Amino acid sequence: MTAVVKCPTCRRPVEWSEESAYRPFCSERCRLIDLGAWLTEQHKIPDADAGPADDESRVEEARGEPS
């Protein structure tokens, strides 16, 4: 029996098998939406050692502003 999971982006059922080229996503579109969320830091892994000032300095660095 093949497992069925929900697409992390749109929540549609996806069969977890070799035929599902984009698993765990249902399509390339959903995969790219998720990738974009990581690239724009809408999704991020929390850093227990970082404080609010660290986040602000990273934004300034990304913009090319001096710290």
Sequence and secondary structure as in RCSB ss.txt:
>XXXX:A:sequence
MTAVVKCPTCRRPVEWSEESAYRPFCSERCRLIDLGAWLTEQHKIPDADAGPADDESRVEEARGEPS
>XXXX:A:secstr
   EEE TTT  EEE STT TTTTSSSHHHHHHHHHHHHTTSS    TT  HHHHHHHHHHHHT   
